[in-house]
């Protein structure tokens, strides 16, 4: 999509440094789900879905030693993008060495959020993941580890933007698909049960904020639960093209909460 690139308006210089206040690492495993993007290919729609028992990991980095860069490489007609993320962790405790030992050789995606931003920038993709390279310094000037996350595979995509949920705990287990409770305490991820007799999903309560994105994860069964484009308990569900969704094993649907006065809608963003 062609867009004008005008001068950014605001009270401060748009080119001023933006220290990173959150860094999150995701391991790219077999069942990891990288959601779809919008038509621009930049904004990610929905939530990342991690394999069962997996979670994201936080990384602390010295603010002035954190760098999220990208460069274009290649010859005419074969240009590609290379995203890199660099961080520095102070000290030389055992936990740092365990971190290096575990993550070296793993394919990862790095999320980072700059102070003042409302999104995480996504460095790496499942097809062009990053890998960790480490350096330790321990001398009269200081003790720290330097981390550089770099791709080996070339990519045709610039870093994307993610406004979805982070995964530090198991999804909320839904016991009754006819009485699903979407609440802040239950989070953004809901694992549906495996069923022997089909039930149509209904929502008993929705206290999540307007704009929140939730992900329903199917578990299959002889007769998986279904979601229809219709009034469903306390929510009006609107599915793309009116096409119903079936919670077969590992199927995922991303829904966005939209509150319009007394009516709460759940709009489908995408399905995996």
ZADO-1210 file (C-alpha; in nm, 4 decimals, padded with zeros to 6 digits):
<atoms>
<atom x="00.0000" y="00.0000" z="00.0000" code="UNK" pos="1"/>
<atom x="00.1400" y="00.3385" z="-00.1005" code="UNK" pos="2"/>
<atom x="00.1477" y="00.5879" z="00.1869" code="UNK" pos="3"/>
<atom x="00.2766" y="00.9418" z="00.2291" code="UNK" pos="4"/>
<atom x="00.5618" y="00.9755" z="00.4770" code="UNK" pos="5"/>
<atom x="00.5074" y="01.3205" z="00.6207" code="UNK" pos="6"/>
<atom x="00.6737" y="01.4778" z="00.9223" code="UNK" pos="7"/>
<atom x="00.5425" y="01.3278" z="01.2467" code="UNK" pos="8"/>
<atom x="00.3489" y="01.5737" z="01.4601" code="UNK" pos="9"/>
<atom x="00.3876" y="01.5919" z="01.8379" code="UNK" pos="10"/>
<atom x="00.5423" y="01.7696" z="02.1321" code="UNK" pos="11"/>
<atom x="00.8838" y="01.6043" z="02.1031" code="UNK" pos="12"/>
<atom x="01.1301" y="01.5087" z="01.8355" code="UNK" pos="13"/>
<atom x="01.0147" y="01.1876" z="01.6604" code="UNK" pos="14"/>
<atom x="01.3787" y="01.0889" z="01.6188" code="UNK" pos="15"/>
<atom x="01.4590" y="01.1063" z="01.9890" code="UNK" pos="16"/>
<atom x="01.5912" y="00.7898" z="02.1528" code="UNK" pos="17"/>
<atom x="01.3257" y="00.5540" z="02.2945" code="UNK" pos="18"/>
<atom x="01.4745" y="00.3278" z="02.5645" code="UNK" pos="19"/>
<atom x="01.3369" y="-00.0257" z="02.5718" code="UNK" pos="20"/>
<atom x="01.1436" y="-00.1063" z="02.8900" code="UNK" pos="21"/>
<atom x="01.0194" y="-00.4559" z="02.8003" code="UNK" pos="22"/>
<atom x="01.1948" y="-00.7408" z="02.6180" code="UNK" pos="23"/>
<atom x="01.0288" y="-01.0789" z="02.5651" code="UNK" pos="24"/>
<atom x="01.1661" y="-01.3923" z="02.3979" code="UNK" pos="25"/>
<atom x="00.9568" y="-01.6608" z="02.2253" code="UNK" pos="26"/>
<atom x="01.0954" y="-01.9973" z="02.1200" code="UNK" pos="27"/>
<atom x="00.9798" y="-02.1026" z="01.7728" code="UNK" pos="28"/>
<atom x="00.8567" y="-02.4565" z="01.8349" code="UNK" pos="29"/>
<atom x="00.6591" y="-02.6861" z="01.6047" code="UNK" pos="30"/>
<atom x="00.3112" y="-02.5900" z="01.7316" code="UNK" pos="31"/>
<atom x="00.3846" y="-02.2183" z="01.7734" code="UNK" pos="32"/>
<atom x="00.1204" y="-02.0062" z="01.5961" code="UNK" pos="33"/>
<atom x="00.2246" y="-01.6739" z="01.4432" code="UNK" pos="34"/>
<atom x="-00.1062" y="-01.4908" z="01.3793" code="UNK" pos="35"/>
<atom x="-00.2065" y="-01.3333" z="01.0510" code="UNK" pos="36"/>
<atom x="-00.1382" y="-00.9669" z="00.9743" code="UNK" pos="37"/>
<atom x="-00.3615" y="-00.6933" z="00.8364" code="UNK" pos="38"/>
<atom x="-00.3567" y="-00.5958" z="00.4692" code="UNK" pos="39"/>
<atom x="-00.0383" y="-00.3913" z="00.5157" code="UNK" pos="40"/>
<atom x="00.1543" y="-00.6904" z="00.6463" code="UNK" pos="41"/>
<atom x="00.2754" y="-00.4834" z="00.9426" code="UNK" pos="42"/>
<atom x="00.0152" y="-00.5092" z="01.2199" code="UNK" pos="43"/>
<atom x="-00.0384" y="-00.8560" z="01.3657" code="UNK" pos="44"/>
<atom x="-00.4016" y="-00.9561" z="01.4176" code="UNK" pos="45"/>
<atom x="-00.4783" y="-01.1788" z="01.7154" code="UNK" pos="46"/>
<atom x="-00.2539" y="-01.3348" z="01.9789" code="UNK" pos="47"/>
<atom x="00.0549" y="-01.5520" z="01.9586" code="UNK" pos="48"/>
<atom x="-00.0343" y="-01.9115" z="02.0465" code="UNK" pos="49"/>
<atom x="00.2372" y="-02.1135" z="02.2202" code="UNK" pos="50"/>
<atom x="00.2528" y="-02.4937" z="02.2428" code="UNK" pos="51"/>
<atom x="00.1150" y="-02.6568" z="02.5561" code="UNK" pos="52"/>
<atom x="00.3363" y="-02.6045" z="02.8652" code="UNK" pos="53"/>
<atom x="00.5468" y="-02.3398" z="02.6893" code="UNK" pos="54"/>
<atom x="00.5675" y="-01.9720" z="02.7878" code="UNK" pos="55"/>
<atom x="00.7410" y="-01.6484" z="02.6940" code="UNK" pos="56"/>
<atom x="01.0553" y="-01.5356" z="02.8795" code="UNK" pos="57"/>
<atom x="01.1500" y="-01.1841" z="02.9922" code="UNK" pos="58"/>
<atom x="01.4975" y="-01.0405" z="02.9491" code="UNK" pos="59"/>
<atom x="01.6443" y="-00.7407" z="03.1320" code="UNK" pos="60"/>
<atom x="01.8922" y="-00.5251" z="02.9425" code="UNK" pos="61"/>
<atom x="02.0813" y="-00.2111" z="03.0383" code="UNK" pos="62"/>
<atom x="01.8782" y="00.0692" z="02.8766" code="UNK" pos="63"/>
<atom x="02.1691" y="00.2413" z="02.7035" code="UNK" pos="64"/>
<atom x="02.3002" y="-00.0908" z="02.5669" code="UNK" pos="65"/>
<atom x="01.9828" y="-00.2094" z="02.3947" code="UNK" pos="66"/>
<atom x="01.9486" y="-00.1924" z="02.0176" code="UNK" pos="67"/>
<atom x="01.6786" y="-00.3046" z="01.7738" code="UNK" pos="68"/>
<atom x="01.8136" y="-00.2527" z="01.4236" code="UNK" pos="69"/>
<atom x="01.7324" y="-00.3574" z="01.0692" code="UNK" pos="70"/>
<atom x="01.9280" y="-00.3316" z="00.7465" code="UNK" pos="71"/>
<atom x="01.8622" y="-00.4106" z="00.3818" code="UNK" pos="72"/>
<atom x="02.0985" y="-00.6539" z="00.2096" code="UNK" pos="73"/>
<atom x="02.1459" y="-00.8015" z="-00.1351" code="UNK" pos="74"/>
<atom x="02.1845" y="-00.7085" z="-00.4984" code="UNK" pos="75"/>
<atom x="01.9417" y="-00.5450" z="-00.7377" code="UNK" pos="76"/>
<atom x="01.6178" y="-00.7488" z="-00.7664" code="UNK" pos="77"/>
<atom x="01.7154" y="-00.9657" z="-00.4677" code="UNK" pos="78"/>
<atom x="01.6981" y="-00.7334" z="-00.1683" code="UNK" pos="79"/>
<atom x="01.6068" y="-00.8702" z="00.1744" code="UNK" pos="80"/>
<atom x="01.5756" y="-00.7423" z="00.5318" code="UNK" pos="81"/>
<atom x="01.7908" y="-00.8418" z="00.8281" code="UNK" pos="82"/>
<atom x="01.6480" y="-00.7683" z="01.1744" code="UNK" pos="83"/>
<atom x="01.8835" y="-00.7774" z="01.4733" code="UNK" pos="84"/>
<atom x="01.8356" y="-00.7254" z="01.8450" code="UNK" pos="85"/>
<atom x="02.1208" y="-00.6519" z="02.0861" code="UNK" pos="86"/>
<atom x="02.1081" y="-00.6419" z="02.4646" code="UNK" pos="87"/>
<atom x="02.3466" y="-00.6257" z="02.7591" code="UNK" pos="88"/>
<atom x="02.2803" y="-00.7956" z="03.0919" code="UNK" pos="89"/>
<atom x="02.4906" y="-00.6850" z="03.3909" code="UNK" pos="90"/>
<atom x="02.6653" y="-00.9339" z="03.6177" code="UNK" pos="91"/>
<atom x="02.7926" y="-01.2882" z="03.5871" code="UNK" pos="92"/>
<atom x="02.5593" y="-01.4910" z="03.8064" code="UNK" pos="93"/>
<atom x="02.4640" y="-01.8515" z="03.7374" code="UNK" pos="94"/>
<atom x="02.1222" y="-01.7559" z="03.5959" code="UNK" pos="95"/>
<atom x="02.2899" y="-01.5672" z="03.3106" code="UNK" pos="96"/>
<atom x="02.5015" y="-01.8688" z="03.2211" code="UNK" pos="97"/>
<atom x="02.1939" y="-02.0929" z="03.2323" code="UNK" pos="98"/>
<atom x="02.0158" y="-01.8483" z="03.0002" code="UNK" pos="99"/>
<atom x="02.3028" y="-01.8586" z="02.7506" code="UNK" pos="100"/>
<atom x="02.3328" y="-02.2369" z="02.7707" code="UNK" pos="101"/>
<atom x="01.9615" y="-02.2918" z="02.7073" code="UNK" pos="102"/>
<atom x="01.8962" y="-02.0336" z="02.4356" code="UNK" pos="103"/>
<atom x="02.2091" y="-02.0872" z="02.2249" code="UNK" pos="104"/>
<atom x="02.1097" y="-02.2764" z="01.9105" code="UNK" pos="105"/>
<atom x="01.7373" y="-02.2132" z="01.9600" code="UNK" pos="106"/>
<atom x="01.5231" y="-02.0362" z="01.6996" code="UNK" pos="107"/>
<atom x="01.3543" y="-01.7374" z="01.8611" code="UNK" pos="108"/>
<atom x="01.1443" y="-01.4282" z="01.8038" code="UNK" pos="109"/>
<atom x="01.2170" y="-01.1190" z="02.0142" code="UNK" pos="110"/>
<atom x="00.9476" y="-00.8707" z="02.1161" code="UNK" pos="111"/>
<atom x="01.0447" y="-00.5329" z="02.2545" code="UNK" pos="112"/>
<atom x="00.8460" y="-00.2290" z="02.3641" code="UNK" pos="113"/>
<atom x="00.9945" y="00.1198" z="02.3817" code="UNK" pos="114"/>
<atom x="00.8903" y="00.3657" z="02.6501" code="UNK" pos="115"/>
<atom x="00.5757" y="00.5437" z="02.5331" code="UNK" pos="116"/>
<atom x="00.4804" y="00.2884" z="02.2659" code="UNK" pos="117"/>
<atom x="00.1528" y="00.0938" z="02.2796" code="UNK" pos="118"/>
<atom x="00.2851" y="-00.2024" z="02.0807" code="UNK" pos="119"/>
<atom x="00.5688" y="-00.4553" z="02.0760" code="UNK" pos="120"/>
<atom x="00.7968" y="-00.4556" z="01.7747" code="UNK" pos="121"/>
<atom x="00.8518" y="-00.8108" z="01.6503" code="UNK" pos="122"/>
<atom x="01.2050" y="-00.9054" z="01.5478" code="UNK" pos="123"/>
<atom x="01.2147" y="-01.2295" z="01.3489" code="UNK" pos="124"/>
<atom x="00.9510" y="-01.4617" z="01.2030" code="UNK" pos="125"/>
<atom x="00.9005" y="-01.8412" z="01.2042" code="UNK" pos="126"/>
<atom x="01.0560" y="-01.8553" z="00.8567" code="UNK" pos="127"/>
<atom x="01.3423" y="-01.6230" z="00.9496" code="UNK" pos="128"/>
<atom x="01.3964" y="-01.6678" z="01.3241" code="UNK" pos="129"/>
<atom x="01.6782" y="-01.5154" z="01.5254" code="UNK" pos="130"/>
<atom x="01.9526" y="-01.7037" z="01.7084" code="UNK" pos="131"/>
<atom x="02.1542" y="-01.5964" z="02.0106" code="UNK" pos="132"/>
<atom x="02.5233" y="-01.5064" z="01.9974" code="UNK" pos="133"/>
<atom x="02.6852" y="-01.4190" z="02.3319" code="UNK" pos="134"/>
<atom x="02.9962" y="-01.2451" z="02.4595" code="UNK" pos="135"/>
<atom x="03.1109" y="-01.2217" z="02.8233" code="UNK" pos="136"/>
<atom x="03.3229" y="-00.9393" z="02.9593" code="UNK" pos="137"/>
<atom x="03.4796" y="-00.9600" z="03.3067" code="UNK" pos="138"/>
<atom x="03.7627" y="-00.7141" z="03.3679" code="UNK" pos="139"/>
<atom x="03.8576" y="-00.4006" z="03.5584" code="UNK" pos="140"/>
<atom x="03.5918" y="-00.1975" z="03.3726" code="UNK" pos="141"/>
<atom x="03.2953" y="-00.4208" z="03.4507" code="UNK" pos="142"/>
<atom x="03.1189" y="-00.7576" z="03.4365" code="UNK" pos="143"/>
<atom x="02.8404" y="-00.8180" z="03.1864" code="UNK" pos="144"/>
<atom x="02.7141" y="-01.0386" z="02.9051" code="UNK" pos="145"/>
<atom x="02.6352" y="-00.9005" z="02.5598" code="UNK" pos="146"/>
<atom x="02.3594" y="-01.0738" z="02.3611" code="UNK" pos="147"/>
<atom x="02.3090" y="-01.0428" z="01.9876" code="UNK" pos="148"/>
<atom x="02.0027" y="-01.2071" z="01.8298" code="UNK" pos="149"/>
<atom x="02.0551" y="-01.2432" z="01.4543" code="UNK" pos="150"/>
<atom x="01.8887" y="-01.4338" z="01.1665" code="UNK" pos="151"/>
<atom x="02.0629" y="-01.6807" z="00.9389" code="UNK" pos="152"/>
<atom x="01.7768" y="-01.6923" z="00.6880" code="UNK" pos="153"/>
<atom x="01.6959" y="-01.3856" z="00.4802" code="UNK" pos="154"/>
<atom x="01.3525" y="-01.2240" z="00.5049" code="UNK" pos="155"/>
<atom x="01.1379" y="-01.0141" z="00.2753" code="UNK" pos="156"/>
<atom x="00.9568" y="-00.8486" z="00.5661" code="UNK" pos="157"/>
<atom x="01.0316" y="-00.5547" z="00.7946" code="UNK" pos="158"/>
<atom x="00.9629" y="-00.5923" z="01.1718" code="UNK" pos="159"/>
<atom x="00.5937" y="-00.6201" z="01.2550" code="UNK" pos="160"/>
<atom x="00.3883" y="-00.4664" z="01.5371" code="UNK" pos="161"/>
<atom x="00.2072" y="-00.6710" z="01.8037" code="UNK" pos="162"/>
<atom x="-00.0657" y="-00.5445" z="02.0380" code="UNK" pos="163"/>
<atom x="-00.1827" y="-00.8821" z="02.1626" code="UNK" pos="164"/>
<atom x="-00.1359" y="-01.0648" z="02.4928" code="UNK" pos="165"/>
<atom x="00.1819" y="-01.2085" z="02.6420" code="UNK" pos="166"/>
<atom x="00.1960" y="-01.5702" z="02.7574" code="UNK" pos="167"/>
<atom x="00.3452" y="-01.6338" z="03.1008" code="UNK" pos="168"/>
<atom x="00.0885" y="-01.8904" z="03.2212" code="UNK" pos="169"/>
<atom x="-00.1228" y="-02.1772" z="03.0911" code="UNK" pos="170"/>
<atom x="-00.4494" y="-02.0882" z="02.9114" code="UNK" pos="171"/>
<atom x="-00.7655" y="-02.0803" z="03.1220" code="UNK" pos="172"/>
<atom x="-00.9344" y="-02.4186" z="03.1024" code="UNK" pos="173"/>
<atom x="-01.3013" y="-02.3930" z="03.0048" code="UNK" pos="174"/>
<atom x="-01.5136" y="-02.6626" z="03.1704" code="UNK" pos="175"/>
<atom x="-01.8520" y="-02.5709" z="03.0221" code="UNK" pos="176"/>
<atom x="-01.8597" y="-02.4296" z="02.6666" code="UNK" pos="177"/>
<atom x="-02.2170" y="-02.3120" z="02.7214" code="UNK" pos="178"/>
<atom x="-02.1051" y="-02.0796" z="03.0045" code="UNK" pos="179"/>
<atom x="-01.7719" y="-01.9221" z="02.9063" code="UNK" pos="180"/>
<atom x="-01.6551" y="-01.6377" z="03.1310" code="UNK" pos="181"/>
<atom x="-01.4305" y="-01.3807" z="02.9630" code="UNK" pos="182"/>
<atom x="-01.2828" y="-01.1932" z="03.2589" code="UNK" pos="183"/>
<atom x="-00.9535" y="-01.0148" z="03.3379" code="UNK" pos="184"/>
<atom x="-00.8721" y="-01.2873" z="03.5925" code="UNK" pos="185"/>
<atom x="-00.9064" y="-01.5534" z="03.3213" code="UNK" pos="186"/>
<atom x="-00.6795" y="-01.3651" z="03.0805" code="UNK" pos="187"/>
<atom x="-00.6748" y="-01.3688" z="02.7011" code="UNK" pos="188"/>
<atom x="-00.6368" y="-01.7424" z="02.6270" code="UNK" pos="189"/>
<atom x="-00.9125" y="-02.0028" z="02.6716" code="UNK" pos="190"/>
<atom x="-00.8615" y="-02.3772" z="02.6167" code="UNK" pos="191"/>
<atom x="-01.1876" y="-02.5479" z="02.5248" code="UNK" pos="192"/>
<atom x="-01.2603" y="-02.9041" z="02.6406" code="UNK" pos="193"/>
<atom x="-01.2668" y="-03.2159" z="02.4267" code="UNK" pos="194"/>
<atom x="-01.6329" y="-03.3129" z="02.3790" code="UNK" pos="195"/>
<atom x="-01.8177" y="-03.6346" z="02.3060" code="UNK" pos="196"/>
<atom x="-02.1433" y="-03.4498" z="02.2315" code="UNK" pos="197"/>
<atom x="-02.1474" y="-03.1228" z="02.0361" code="UNK" pos="198"/>
<atom x="-02.2375" y="-02.8024" z="02.2226" code="UNK" pos="199"/>
<atom x="-02.2758" y="-02.4531" z="02.0828" code="UNK" pos="200"/>
<atom x="-02.0582" y="-02.2003" z="02.2664" code="UNK" pos="201"/>
<atom x="-02.2238" y="-01.9326" z="02.4775" code="UNK" pos="202"/>
<atom x="-02.0734" y="-01.6562" z="02.6908" code="UNK" pos="203"/>
<atom x="-02.1980" y="-01.6231" z="03.0471" code="UNK" pos="204"/>
<atom x="-02.0003" y="-01.3074" z="03.1298" code="UNK" pos="205"/>
<atom x="-01.7726" y="-01.0585" z="02.9525" code="UNK" pos="206"/>
<atom x="-01.5981" y="-00.8076" z="03.1779" code="UNK" pos="207"/>
<atom x="-01.2946" y="-00.7538" z="02.9554" code="UNK" pos="208"/>
<atom x="-01.2243" y="-00.4004" z="02.8353" code="UNK" pos="209"/>
<atom x="-01.3368" y="-00.2737" z="02.4967" code="UNK" pos="210"/>
<atom x="-01.0755" y="-00.3631" z="02.2338" code="UNK" pos="211"/>
<atom x="-00.9356" y="-00.6643" z="02.4180" code="UNK" pos="212"/>
<atom x="-00.8429" y="-00.9615" z="02.1994" code="UNK" pos="213"/>
<atom x="-00.9190" y="-01.3155" z="02.3210" code="UNK" pos="214"/>
<atom x="-00.8130" y="-01.6453" z="02.1674" code="UNK" pos="215"/>
<atom x="-01.0168" y="-01.9660" z="02.1880" code="UNK" pos="216"/>
<atom x="-00.8134" y="-02.2849" z="02.1462" code="UNK" pos="217"/>
<atom x="-00.9854" y="-02.6055" z="02.0427" code="UNK" pos="218"/>
<atom x="-00.9256" y="-02.9520" z="02.1863" code="UNK" pos="219"/>
<atom x="-01.1343" y="-03.1542" z="01.9430" code="UNK" pos="220"/>
<atom x="-01.3066" y="-03.4678" z="02.0629" code="UNK" pos="221"/>
<atom x="-01.5656" y="-03.6891" z="01.8972" code="UNK" pos="222"/>
<atom x="-01.7957" y="-03.3876" z="01.8584" code="UNK" pos="223"/>
<atom x="-01.6037" y="-03.0589" z="01.9007" code="UNK" pos="224"/>
<atom x="-01.7764" y="-02.7459" z="02.0250" code="UNK" pos="225"/>
<atom x="-01.8956" y="-02.4939" z="01.7669" code="UNK" pos="226"/>
<atom x="-01.9237" y="-02.1147" z="01.7542" code="UNK" pos="227"/>
<atom x="-02.1914" y="-01.9514" z="01.5407" code="UNK" pos="228"/>
<atom x="-02.2287" y="-01.6011" z="01.4032" code="UNK" pos="229"/>
<atom x="-02.5262" y="-01.5120" z="01.6214" code="UNK" pos="230"/>
<atom x="-02.6333" y="-01.3983" z="01.9661" code="UNK" pos="231"/>
<atom x="-02.4431" y="-01.6276" z="02.2015" code="UNK" pos="232"/>
<atom x="-02.5373" y="-01.5771" z="02.5668" code="UNK" pos="233"/>
<atom x="-02.4304" y="-01.2244" z="02.6652" code="UNK" pos="234"/>
<atom x="-02.2381" y="-01.1640" z="02.3426" code="UNK" pos="235"/>
<atom x="-02.3277" y="-01.1058" z="01.9810" code="UNK" pos="236"/>
<atom x="-02.0706" y="-01.3017" z="01.7812" code="UNK" pos="237"/>
<atom x="-01.9805" y="-01.1747" z="01.4342" code="UNK" pos="238"/>
<atom x="-01.7741" y="-01.4210" z="01.2286" code="UNK" pos="239"/>
<atom x="-01.6087" y="-01.3495" z="00.8945" code="UNK" pos="240"/>
<atom x="-01.8544" y="-01.4223" z="00.6114" code="UNK" pos="241"/>
<atom x="-02.0869" y="-01.5701" z="00.8742" code="UNK" pos="242"/>
<atom x="-01.8855" y="-01.8929" z="00.8637" code="UNK" pos="243"/>
<atom x="-01.9134" y="-02.0960" z="01.1851" code="UNK" pos="244"/>
<atom x="-01.6041" y="-02.2149" z="01.3698" code="UNK" pos="245"/>
<atom x="-01.5440" y="-02.5665" z="01.5017" code="UNK" pos="246"/>
<atom x="-01.3053" y="-02.6229" z="01.7924" code="UNK" pos="247"/>
<atom x="-01.1110" y="-02.9123" z="01.6420" code="UNK" pos="248"/>
<atom x="-00.7822" y="-02.9988" z="01.8107" code="UNK" pos="249"/>
<atom x="-00.5317" y="-02.7074" z="01.7983" code="UNK" pos="250"/>
<atom x="-00.7703" y="-02.4846" z="01.5986" code="UNK" pos="251"/>
<atom x="-00.7621" y="-02.1204" z="01.7106" code="UNK" pos="252"/>
<atom x="-00.9953" y="-01.8258" z="01.6625" code="UNK" pos="253"/>
<atom x="-00.9121" y="-01.4681" z="01.7675" code="UNK" pos="254"/>
<atom x="-01.2016" y="-01.2462" z="01.8767" code="UNK" pos="255"/>
<atom x="-01.2032" y="-00.8742" z="01.9597" code="UNK" pos="256"/>
<atom x="-01.4312" y="-00.7361" z="02.2308" code="UNK" pos="257"/>
<atom x="-01.6405" y="-00.4429" z="02.1098" code="UNK" pos="258"/>
<atom x="-01.8732" y="-00.2759" z="02.3580" code="UNK" pos="259"/>
<atom x="-02.1565" y="-00.0722" z="02.2069" code="UNK" pos="260"/>
<atom x="-02.3669" y="00.0441" z="02.4988" code="UNK" pos="261"/>
<atom x="-02.5775" y="-00.2418" z="02.6295" code="UNK" pos="262"/>
<atom x="-02.4578" y="-00.4770" z="02.3549" code="UNK" pos="263"/>
<atom x="-02.1220" y="-00.6531" z="02.3612" code="UNK" pos="264"/>
<atom x="-01.9891" y="-00.7860" z="02.0324" code="UNK" pos="265"/>
<atom x="-01.7173" y="-01.0396" z="01.9673" code="UNK" pos="266"/>
<atom x="-01.5742" y="-00.9734" z="01.6203" code="UNK" pos="267"/>
<atom x="-01.3602" y="-01.2370" z="01.4521" code="UNK" pos="268"/>
<atom x="-01.0127" y="-01.1095" z="01.3665" code="UNK" pos="269"/>
<atom x="-00.8665" y="-01.4289" z="01.2238" code="UNK" pos="270"/>
<atom x="-00.8576" y="-01.8045" z="01.2694" code="UNK" pos="271"/>
<atom x="-00.5712" y="-02.0524" z="01.2490" code="UNK" pos="272"/>
</atoms>
